[in-house]
Amino acid sequence: MRLYLVVAMLVLALAAFTQAQDAEAAVEAPVEAAVEETVEEKFAVFTNQMGEMGKKLADKAQTTFEGIRSSEFVASSQSWFEKQLEKFKQKIGEISQ
């Protein structure tokens, strides 16, 4: 459920950010250059921005997971669990004989 909330917040933040950029551009742009965008153009820009944001998020997530996977803590934890599993298998083997 948290993921839905995070996604909703990101969409709202992105919408607010694009509206702020539009307002800023309208103030700074000369009157003759201010051509109103159609809904299709705004949707295309929004789609591109969401795609770029998704790619960046995926890259960051992949980098984070690779960092976690290759960390010393994970490696030592994995070896500890493997040792404990071996000990458990030996105990079960001794009990069953």
ChimeraX attribute file (.defattr): number of C-alpha atoms within 10 A of each C-alpha:
attribute: neighborCount
match mode: 1-to-1
recipient: residues
	/A:1	5
	/A:2	7
	/A:3	8
	/A:4	9
	/A:5	10
	/A:6	11
	/A:7	11
	/A:8	12
	/A:9	12
	/A:10	14
	/A:11	13
	/A:12	12
	/A:13	12
	/A:14	16
	/A:15	13
	/A:16	12
	/A:17	12
	/A:18	16
	/A:19	12
	/A:20	12
	/A:21	12
	/A:22	12
	/A:23	12
	/A:24	11
	/A:25	12
	/A:26	15
	/A:27	11
	/A:28	10
	/A:29	12
	/A:30	9
	/A:31	9
	/A:32	6
	/A:33	8
	/A:34	12
	/A:35	9
	/A:36	9
	/A:37	9
	/A:38	9
	/A:39	9
	/A:40	9
	/A:41	11
	/A:42	13
	/A:43	12
	/A:44	12
	/A:45	13
	/A:46	15
	/A:47	12
	/A:48	12
	/A:49	14
	/A:50	15
	/A:51	12
	/A:52	12
	/A:53	14
	/A:54	12
	/A:55	12
	/A:56	12
	/A:57	12
	/A:58	12
	/A:59	12
	/A:60	12
	/A:61	12
	/A:62	12
	/A:63	12
	/A:64	12
	/A:65	12
	/A:66	11
	/A:67	12
	/A:68	13
	/A:69	12
	/A:70	11
	/A:71	11
	/A:72	11
	/A:73	11
	/A:74	13
	/A:75	13
	/A:76	11
	/A:77	11
	/A:78	12
	/A:79	12
	/A:80	12
	/A:81	12
	/A:82	12
	/A:83	12
	/A:84	12
	/A:85	12
	/A:86	12
	/A:87	12
	/A:88	12
	/A:89	12
	/A:90	12
	/A:91	11
	/A:92	11
	/A:93	10
	/A:94	9
	/A:95	8
	/A:96	7
	/A:97	5
